[in-house]
Amino acid sequence: MSVSGGPPSTREEEVEERVGPYRLIRRLGQGGMGVVYLAEGPERQEVALKVLRPHVAHDPIARARLQREATTLQKVNHPGVAGILDHDLEGEQPYLVTRFVPGRPLDEQVDDRGPLTPRKWLPLAGCLAESLQAIHAAGVIHRDLKPGNVMMCNGKPVMIDFGIAQAADDLRLTQTGLVIGTPGYLAPELIEGEMVSQSADWWGWAATVAFAATGRRPFGKGPFE
């Protein structure tokens, strides 16, 4: 679920004007299980709030996944990661609050403006590498690093969306044969259902910075096949 722009909400997608102590401002992005909003906190600070959709709000699997994301983000404290600020996973509308990153996803920026110049590309690649080192040092694997999960803020990248991240020592698989992620940026071991390690993130890093340098998806578009 990328924190980016999206079409206007439909009535079925709407939630109350407030979720917990947060006032919703506008929708930033959406996924199958939840919606991400720009919201205003109790101290009038802008935050990104992810709330489960009503039809999955009481699904234990959906709640467990949101809990996993919250637990994962609590382990990471780095300026290159949109860190967690708050969460409530027990209420009627389970939600997760992270730092709001004002900017555009890397894929949108490159699609609109073209590839990054070497002067801009090198800091991007270096900052992303430092962010990966930080989350790996905290024992976390992102699993879905791609241009859409990199927000550009004042020329610097910030990683978002740890919805399918896992602890590095968590060897459990979601389901046999089930692949979660984005075709074209997933490491071969993720596609083939093998054990996941930090190398999967470095594959995503390489594919992401290659896209930033060329403006082309290194492995094309379309389904896995």
Buried (B, 14 or more C-beta within 10 A) or exposed (E): BBBBEBEEBEEEBEBEEEBBEBBBBEBBBBEEBBBBBBBBBEEEEEBBBBBBBEEBBEBEEBBEBBBBBBBBBEBBEBBBBBBBBBBBBEEEBBBBBBBBBEBBBBBBBBEEEEBBEEEEBEEBBEBBBEBBBBBBEBBBBBBBBBBBBBBBBEEBBBBBBBBBBBBBEBEEEEEEEEEEBBBBBBBEBBEEBEEBEBEBBBBBBBBBBBBBBBEEBBEEEEEEE
